[in-house]
């Protein structure tokens, strides 16, 4: 009985510190300015200089090999994407909404 209880506590501790237990969902927002340059804000950072394509702007604000991104909707000039595997130390959805220039 003691072993199984100890194992449960160990599993809880390991699960707490593993990346999968901490990773969650977030957002990426992209927009195009009047000159045709694309900007983005996401879990990693928000771009401060424009890019020639939306894909390029998005690549600066996510880790392409880590974050899965899927289109959610368009609101005004902004495009909203859902991002997966966002870690607790990355920009929260609330922060991305606040920093995006929509």
N, C-alpha and C positions, 0 to 999 in steps of 0.2 A: 504494500500500500504506500509506503513512504517513497519508493522509487517512482511510482507513477505520479505522485503529487509533485515530486522534485522535477520530473520530466515536464510536467505541465507548466511549471514556473519557468523552466529553461526555455521551452518553446515560446512562451509569451515574451520573454526578454529578447530572444533571437528575432522573433517577428517584429518587435518594436523597433529594432535597429536595422532591419533589412530594408533595402530600397523599395521593395514592393509594398511594404506596410506604410511607407511615408509618401510614396508617389500618388498623385491625384490628378484631377482634371484642371485645366486652365483655359485661357483664351489667347488668341492672336487676332489683332485688329490691323487691317491694312487700309490705306487710303491714297488717293492720287491728288496732287495739288494742281493748280490751274496751269502750270507749265508742263504737266504730263509726267512729273517724277513721282515715284511710289515711295511711301514711307510705311513703317510697320512698328508695332509694339507687341511684345510677347513675353514669355517666361524668362528669357535670358536678358533682354534689354529692349530699349526703344531706339529706333534709328534716328539720327539727327541730320543725316544728309540723304538726299534723294537718290533713288536707283532707277535705272531705265525700265525695269520690269518688276511686277509684283513678286514673282518668284525670288528674284535677287534680294529684294527688300525683306522678304520673309526669312530668307536664309541667314540674315544677320541677327534675328531675334529668337531663333529656336536652334536646338541641336538636331540636325536632320536625321542622325542615326539613332536618336533617342526619343524625340517627341513625335508622336503621330498627330497629324493635323487633318481635320475634315471640315468642309464648308458648312456653316450653319445658316447664315442669311446675310442680306444686304440692308443697310439702314442709311439712307441719304447717300453720302459719298463713301461710306465705310463698309468694308466687308468683314464679317465676323466669322472666325474659325474656332472650333473646339480643339484644344490641345490635350494630349494624354501624357502620362508619365512626368508630370510636373512635380518637382521636389519641393519640400517645405522652404528651402532657402531661396527659391526662385521667385520671380514676381508673381504675386497672387492675381487672380482675376480682377479683384477690386482695384489693385494698383494699375493694371494694364488699362482698365476703363478710364481711370483718372488721368493717366499720362497720354493717352491717345488724343490726337488733335482732330477729333471728328466734330 
